[in-house]
Amino acid sequence: MDRLISCEFNMDTACVELKFADDSMIAIDTIAVENEVADNMYQRSELDYLIYNAPLEYADLILNGDPAMYLKTVTEYKSLDN
């Protein structure tokens, strides 16, 4: 893979797509990621925010980071059952 030339969310495929100068592409299936990583609506909401407003940061988190740890850190979920 070469230089990144674009990163955007494709609504038709529900994927964040990264396109590189050598014509290669990575497509991250956002629905699959949410189903795998998000445990509650607050975590899904945080992922959705990144997808729509910061797709490059979302892609970096999914490809290079620890999304589960990130979501536990930035979302505070308190059950109403307690």
C-alpha positions in Angstrom: 0.0 0.0 0.0 1.1 3.5 -0.8 0.0 6.9 0.2 -3.6 7.4 1.4 -5.5 9.7 -1.0 -9.0 9.5 0.5 -11.0 8.2 3.4 -14.7 8.5 3.5 -17.9 6.7 4.6 -19.9 5.1 1.8 -23.6 5.1 2.8 -24.4 2.6 0.0 -22.2 -0.1 1.4 -22.0 1.1 5.1 -18.2 0.9 4.9 -15.5 3.4 5.6 -13.3 3.2 2.5 -9.6 4.1 2.4 -8.2 4.6 -1.1 -4.5 4.6 -1.8 -2.3 6.1 -4.6 -1.5 2.6 -5.9 -5.2 2.0 -6.6 -5.6 -0.4 -3.6 -8.5 0.0 -1.3 -9.6 -1.1 2.2 -13.3 -1.2 3.1 -14.2 -1.5 6.8 -17.7 -2.9 7.3 -19.0 -0.6 10.1 -22.0 -2.8 10.9 -19.8 -5.8 11.5 -17.5 -3.7 13.7 -20.4 -2.4 15.8 -21.8 -5.9 16.2 -18.4 -7.2 17.4 -17.2 -4.3 19.6 -20.1 -2.3 20.9 -22.0 -3.6 23.9 -24.6 -0.8 24.3 -26.3 2.1 22.5 -23.8 4.6 24.0 -20.8 2.8 22.4 -22.7 2.4 19.1 -23.4 6.1 19.2 -19.7 6.9 19.7 -18.7 4.7 16.8 -21.4 6.3 14.6 -20.1 9.8 15.5 -16.6 8.8 14.4 -17.9 7.2 11.2 -19.8 10.3 10.1 -17.6 13.0 11.5 -14.1 11.6 11.6 -13.8 8.6 9.3 -10.0 8.7 9.2 -9.8 8.5 13.0 -12.3 5.7 12.9 -10.3 3.8 10.4 -7.1 4.3 12.5 -8.9 3.1 15.6 -10.2 0.0 14.0 -7.0 -0.9 12.1 -4.3 0.1 14.6 -6.0 0.7 17.9 -8.0 -1.1 20.5 -11.7 -0.2 19.9 -13.0 -2.0 22.9 -10.7 -0.2 25.3 -11.4 3.1 23.5 -15.2 2.6 23.9 -14.8 1.7 27.6 -12.8 4.9 28.2 -15.0 7.4 26.3 -18.5 6.1 27.2 -19.9 5.9 30.6 -22.8 3.5 30.9 -24.6 3.0 34.2 -27.3 0.4 34.3 -30.7 1.5 35.7 -31.0 -1.8 37.4 -28.6 -0.8 40.2 
